[in-house]
C-alpha cells in the first residue's frame, strides 16, 4: 500500500468498508496511482531547484542562462608521425595504434626516405594521449609508405569538462566575481580553457602592469606547452598587452606551467594473502597520485600522514613500514608556483607478502 492510498483511506469515515475489493478501497486505489506519480514528479522538480542536483544538458542550461559560462568542450590529441618510405601522405589518411585509436593526417606531405606528418586523433578527449612508439599501423596501406611511428608522446587531448568541474567553476564565479581585470578575472579566463585544472595568479610578477598566470592541468600535473600556449592566446597573445585576448589593453599577461616538485617514496609493504605484488605497486602509486591531485594548488605542503593513509587504503596492502618521502618522515613544503608530483616509488615486500 502506498503512502498516498494509506492517507486517503485514513481520511474516509470508519463507517465505510475499506478493505480490498470494496468500492471505497478500489476507487481510492485507482486514484492513488496517478497521484503517486505526480508526487514523485513534484519531488524531482523541487530537487532541480538546487543546481548541485543537475547533470548534463540541464546543468548546461541552468549555468549558461544565469552566468554566460559554457562547459569547456573536449580537445583532440595531436603530434607528428615519423614516416619512412617514398610516397605521398594525403590529408585525411589514417594511422592507428595497436589499441585501435585512429589519427588522421592534417596536411599532405611528400615523403622521401623519411618525413614528419602532422596528425590529429579522430576522437576527442584523453583517449588520444599516447606514449611514444604507440602509433605504428595503417588501416589502409599507403603506396610507397613502409612504416610509421610517433617519436614523442602525443598530448593535448582533454575530455569535456565534467559536471562537478563545471558546477565548481560556476560557484567560483558567484563567490569571487570577476570584474575590471581583477585577479578573479584572470583565474576565470584561464579556467575557460579546456584542460586547465588549477590556476595561481601573481600580480606584478614581471613588473608594473603585468600579471603572471601559473597553471596545472586537470590531472594535477604541470600544464604542457600546448595548454600554456592556448591559455596565453586566450588571455593575452604574445604577452603584448594589446587587448587582443580577454585581458584589457595595457595589461601584460605571462602564462607558465607550475614547476614540478617531484616526490620520491620508499617503503616496505606487507600484502594481503594472494595479492599480486605488481598490482599492489600500481595501486599504491595510484592512491598517492590521487591524493597529490586533490591537494594540487590547494595545500602548501604534502602531508606525510595523508600519504601514509593513501598507501594503507590501496588495494592489496595489509600494512607497511619504513616510509620515507624525499628521504624524510616529515611533511614536504610546496612553494608558490610549484605542484607536487609523484616520482620514483621504491617498494620492497616484507614478510607476509
C-alpha positions as CSV (number, residue, x, y, z in Angstrom):
1,X,0.0,0.0,0.0
2,X,1.4,3.4,-1.0
3,X,1.6,6.3,1.5
4,X,-0.9,8.2,-0.7
5,X,-3.5,5.4,-0.6
6,X,-3.0,4.9,3.1
7,X,-3.6,8.6,3.8
8,X,-6.7,8.7,1.6
9,X,-8.2,5.6,3.3
10,X,-7.5,7.1,6.7
11,X,-9.4,10.2,5.7
12,X,-12.5,8.2,5.0
13,X,-15.0,7.7,7.8
14,X,-14.9,4.4,9.6
15,X,-18.5,3.8,8.6
16,X,-17.2,2.9,5.1
17,X,-15.9,-0.6,4.3
18,X,-12.2,0.0,3.3
19,X,-10.9,-3.5,2.7
20,X,-9.7,-4.7,-0.7
21,X,-12.4,-5.5,-3.1
22,X,-14.9,-3.0,-1.8
23,X,-15.8,0.2,-3.8
24,X,-14.2,2.6,-1.4
25,X,-10.8,0.8,-1.5
26,X,-10.9,0.1,-5.2
27,X,-11.8,3.7,-6.2
28,X,-9.2,5.3,-4.0
29,X,-6.5,2.8,-5.1
30,X,-7.2,3.7,-8.7
31,X,-6.9,7.4,-7.9
32,X,-3.8,7.0,-5.8
33,X,-1.8,5.5,-8.8
34,X,-1.5,8.8,-10.8
35,X,-1.3,10.8,-7.6
36,X,1.8,8.8,-6.6
37,X,3.4,9.6,-9.9
38,X,2.5,13.3,-9.6
39,X,4.0,13.5,-6.1
40,X,7.2,11.9,-7.3
41,X,7.4,14.4,-10.2
42,X,7.0,17.2,-7.8
43,X,9.8,16.0,-5.6
44,X,12.0,15.6,-8.6
45,X,11.2,19.1,-9.8
46,X,11.8,20.5,-6.4
47,X,15.2,18.9,-6.3
48,X,16.2,20.6,-9.5
49,X,15.8,24.0,-7.9
50,X,19.2,23.2,-6.4
51,X,21.7,23.3,-9.3
52,X,24.0,20.9,-7.5
53,X,21.5,18.1,-8.3
54,X,21.5,18.9,-12.1
55,X,23.6,17.0,-14.7
56,X,24.3,17.1,-18.4
57,X,22.2,19.4,-20.6
58,X,20.0,20.5,-17.6
59,X,23.2,21.8,-15.8
60,X,24.4,23.5,-19.0
61,X,21.1,25.3,-19.4
62,X,21.0,26.4,-15.8
63,X,24.5,27.7,-15.6
64,X,24.7,29.3,-19.1
65,X,21.4,31.2,-18.7
66,X,22.5,32.6,-15.4
67,X,26.1,33.4,-15.9
68,X,27.0,33.0,-19.5
69,X,29.6,30.3,-18.6
70,X,29.8,27.4,-21.1
71,X,31.0,23.9,-20.4
72,X,34.6,23.5,-21.7
73,X,34.5,21.2,-24.8
74,X,36.8,18.3,-25.4
75,X,40.0,18.7,-27.3
76,X,41.9,16.4,-29.7
77,X,45.4,15.0,-29.1
78,X,47.8,15.7,-31.9
79,X,51.5,15.4,-32.8
80,X,54.0,14.4,-35.5
81,X,54.4,10.9,-37.1
82,X,57.8,9.9,-38.4
83,X,57.1,8.3,-41.7
84,X,59.6,6.2,-43.8
85,X,59.3,5.3,-47.5
86,X,58.8,7.1,-50.8
87,X,55.3,8.3,-51.5
88,X,52.7,10.9,-50.5
89,X,50.7,11.0,-47.4
90,X,47.4,12.8,-48.2
91,X,45.5,15.0,-45.9
92,X,42.9,12.7,-44.3
93,X,44.9,9.5,-44.5
94,X,44.5,7.3,-41.4
95,X,47.0,5.8,-39.0
96,X,46.3,3.7,-35.9
97,X,47.6,2.4,-32.6
98,X,47.6,-1.2,-31.6
99,X,44.6,-0.4,-29.4
100,X,42.6,0.9,-32.3
101,X,42.9,4.6,-31.7
102,X,43.0,6.3,-35.1
103,X,44.7,9.5,-36.2
104,X,44.2,11.5,-39.4
105,X,46.8,13.4,-41.3
106,X,46.1,17.2,-41.2
107,X,48.3,18.1,-44.2
108,X,49.6,16.4,-47.3
109,X,53.3,15.6,-47.1
110,X,55.7,14.2,-49.8
111,X,57.9,11.6,-48.1
112,X,61.4,10.9,-49.5
113,X,63.1,8.3,-47.3
114,X,61.9,10.0,-44.0
115,X,59.5,12.7,-43.2
116,X,57.2,14.1,-40.5
117,X,53.4,14.2,-40.9
118,X,51.2,16.2,-38.6
119,X,48.2,14.1,-37.4
120,X,45.3,14.6,-35.1
121,X,43.2,12.0,-33.2
122,X,39.8,11.3,-34.8
123,X,38.2,11.0,-31.3
124,X,38.2,13.9,-28.8
125,X,39.5,13.5,-25.3
126,X,42.3,11.9,-23.4
127,X,42.0,8.7,-25.4
128,X,44.4,10.1,-28.0
129,X,47.2,10.9,-25.4
130,X,49.5,8.0,-26.3
131,X,53.2,7.3,-25.4
132,X,55.9,7.4,-28.0
133,X,56.0,4.4,-30.3
134,X,52.3,3.7,-30.0
135,X,51.1,4.7,-33.4
136,X,52.6,2.2,-35.9
137,X,49.8,0.9,-38.1
138,X,48.0,2.0,-41.3
139,X,44.4,0.8,-41.6
140,X,44.8,1.2,-45.4
141,X,48.2,0.6,-46.8
142,X,49.6,3.8,-48.4
143,X,51.6,3.4,-51.6
144,X,55.3,3.7,-51.0
145,X,55.0,4.1,-47.3
146,X,57.0,1.5,-45.4
147,X,56.5,2.3,-41.7
148,X,55.2,5.0,-39.3
149,X,55.7,5.7,-35.6
150,X,55.4,8.6,-33.2
151,X,58.7,9.6,-31.8
152,X,57.2,11.6,-29.0
153,X,54.3,11.3,-26.6
154,X,51.0,12.7,-28.1
155,X,49.3,15.2,-25.8
156,X,46.6,17.9,-25.9
157,X,43.6,15.6,-25.7
158,X,41.3,16.5,-22.8
159,X,37.8,15.2,-22.1
160,X,34.9,17.6,-21.9
161,X,34.5,19.4,-18.6
162,X,32.8,17.2,-16.0
163,X,29.6,18.2,-14.3
164,X,31.4,18.7,-11.0
165,X,34.1,20.9,-12.5
166,X,31.6,23.0,-14.4
167,X,29.5,23.5,-11.3
168,X,32.5,24.3,-9.2
169,X,33.6,27.0,-11.8
170,X,30.0,28.4,-11.6
171,X,30.2,28.6,-7.8
172,X,33.6,30.2,-8.1
173,X,32.2,32.9,-10.4
174,X,29.5,33.7,-7.9
175,X,31.7,33.7,-4.8
176,X,34.6,35.6,-6.5
177,X,33.0,37.9,-9.1
178,X,35.5,38.8,-11.9
179,X,35.5,42.4,-12.9
180,X,37.7,45.0,-14.5
181,X,40.7,42.7,-14.9
182,X,41.0,41.8,-11.2
183,X,42.7,38.6,-10.0
184,X,39.4,36.7,-10.2
185,X,39.0,37.7,-13.8
186,X,42.4,36.2,-14.8
187,X,41.5,33.0,-12.9
188,X,38.2,32.8,-14.7
189,X,39.7,33.4,-18.1
190,X,42.3,30.6,-17.6
191,X,39.7,28.1,-16.4
192,X,37.7,28.8,-19.5
193,X,40.3,26.8,-21.5
194,X,39.8,23.1,-21.7
195,X,42.4,21.1,-19.8
196,X,43.1,23.7,-17.1
197,X,42.7,22.2,-13.7
198,X,44.0,24.9,-11.4
199,X,45.4,28.4,-11.5
200,X,47.6,30.7,-9.4
201,X,47.6,34.4,-10.1
202,X,50.7,36.6,-9.3
203,X,50.1,40.4,-9.8
204,X,53.1,42.4,-11.0
205,X,55.1,39.2,-11.4
206,X,57.0,40.8,-14.3
207,X,56.8,44.4,-13.1
208,X,54.2,47.1,-13.4
209,X,51.0,46.3,-15.4
210,X,51.8,42.6,-15.5
211,X,50.1,39.5,-14.3
212,X,51.6,36.0,-14.0
213,X,49.2,33.1,-14.5
214,X,50.6,29.7,-13.4
215,X,48.8,26.5,-14.5
216,X,48.2,22.9,-13.7
217,X,46.1,20.6,-15.8
218,X,43.0,18.6,-14.9
219,X,45.2,15.7,-13.7
220,X,47.0,18.0,-11.2
221,X,50.2,17.9,-13.3
222,X,52.2,20.9,-14.7
223,X,50.5,22.1,-17.8
224,X,52.2,21.1,-21.1
225,X,53.4,23.6,-23.6
226,X,50.3,23.3,-25.8
227,X,48.0,24.1,-22.9
228,X,50.1,27.0,-21.8
229,X,50.0,28.4,-25.3
230,X,46.3,28.1,-25.6
231,X,45.7,29.9,-22.3
232,X,48.2,32.6,-23.3
233,X,46.4,33.2,-26.6
234,X,43.1,33.3,-24.8
235,X,44.1,35.9,-22.3
236,X,46.9,38.0,-24.0
237,X,48.5,36.6,-27.2
238,X,52.3,37.0,-27.1
239,X,52.1,38.9,-23.8
240,X,51.9,42.1,-25.8
241,X,49.2,43.9,-23.7
242,X,47.3,45.0,-26.8
243,X,43.9,43.8,-25.7
244,X,43.9,41.1,-28.4
245,X,42.6,38.5,-25.9
246,X,40.5,38.7,-22.8
247,X,42.9,40.9,-20.9
248,X,42.4,44.7,-21.2
249,X,44.7,47.0,-23.2
250,X,47.9,47.7,-21.3
251,X,47.8,44.6,-19.1
252,X,50.7,42.2,-19.9
253,X,49.9,38.6,-19.0
254,X,52.6,35.9,-18.7
255,X,51.3,32.3,-18.6
256,X,53.5,29.5,-17.5
257,X,53.3,25.9,-16.1
258,X,53.7,25.1,-12.5
259,X,57.1,23.7,-11.6
260,X,57.1,20.1,-10.6
261,X,58.1,19.2,-7.1
262,X,58.9,15.5,-7.6
263,X,58.4,13.2,-4.6
264,X,60.4,10.0,-4.2
265,X,58.8,7.4,-2.0
266,X,60.5,4.4,-0.3
267,X,58.7,1.8,1.8
268,X,58.2,-1.8,2.7
269,X,54.8,-3.3,2.1
270,X,53.1,-6.4,3.5
271,X,50.4,-7.5,1.2
272,X,47.1,-9.3,1.8
273,X,47.2,-13.0,1.2
274,X,47.3,-13.9,-2.6
275,X,47.8,-10.3,-3.6
276,X,49.9,-9.7,-6.7
277,X,52.9,-7.6,-6.0
278,X,52.9,-5.7,-9.3
279,X,49.2,-4.9,-8.9
280,X,49.8,-3.7,-5.4
281,X,52.7,-1.5,-6.6
282,X,50.4,0.1,-9.1
283,X,47.6,0.5,-6.6
284,X,50.0,2.3,-4.2
285,X,51.2,4.7,-6.9
286,X,47.6,5.4,-8.0
287,X,46.5,6.1,-4.4
288,X,49.3,8.5,-3.7
289,X,48.9,10.2,-7.1
290,X,45.1,10.7,-6.4
291,X,46.0,12.4,-3.0
292,X,48.5,14.7,-4.7
293,X,45.9,15.6,-7.4
294,X,43.4,16.5,-4.6
295,X,45.8,19.0,-2.9
296,X,47.3,20.5,-6.1
297,X,47.2,24.3,-5.8
298,X,45.1,23.8,-2.6
299,X,47.6,22.9,0.1
300,X,51.1,24.5,0.5
301,X,52.5,21.2,1.9
302,X,52.3,17.5,1.3
303,X,51.2,15.6,4.4
304,X,53.3,12.6,5.3
305,X,50.4,11.3,7.3
306,X,48.0,11.6,4.3
307,X,50.4,9.8,2.1
308,X,50.6,7.0,4.7
309,X,46.8,6.9,4.8
310,X,46.6,6.7,1.0
311,X,49.1,3.8,0.9
312,X,47.2,1.9,3.7
313,X,44.0,2.3,1.7
314,X,45.4,0.9,-1.5
315,X,44.1,-2.4,-2.8
316,X,46.1,-5.4,-1.6
317,X,48.0,-3.5,1.2
318,X,47.8,-5.1,4.6
319,X,50.4,-3.0,6.3
320,X,53.6,-1.1,5.5
321,X,56.7,0.3,7.3
322,X,59.8,2.4,6.8
323,X,58.0,5.0,4.6
324,X,60.1,8.0,3.6
325,X,59.1,10.9,1.4
326,X,62.1,12.5,-0.3
327,X,64.3,10.7,2.3
328,X,62.4,12.1,5.3
329,X,59.4,11.3,7.5
330,X,58.3,14.9,7.7
331,X,55.7,17.0,5.7
332,X,57.1,18.4,2.4
333,X,56.5,22.1,1.8
334,X,55.3,23.2,-1.6
335,X,56.5,26.6,-2.7
336,X,54.4,29.1,-4.7
337,X,54.3,28.2,-8.4
338,X,55.0,24.6,-7.6
339,X,52.9,21.4,-7.7
340,X,53.8,18.1,-6.0
341,X,54.1,15.2,-8.5
342,X,54.8,11.5,-7.9
343,X,58.3,10.5,-8.9
344,X,60.1,7.2,-8.2
345,X,58.4,4.8,-5.8
346,X,60.7,2.1,-4.4
347,X,58.7,-0.7,-2.8
348,X,60.2,-3.7,-1.0
349,X,57.9,-6.5,0.1
350,X,58.3,-7.8,3.6
351,X,57.2,-10.9,5.5
352,X,53.7,-11.9,4.8
353,X,53.9,-10.8,1.2
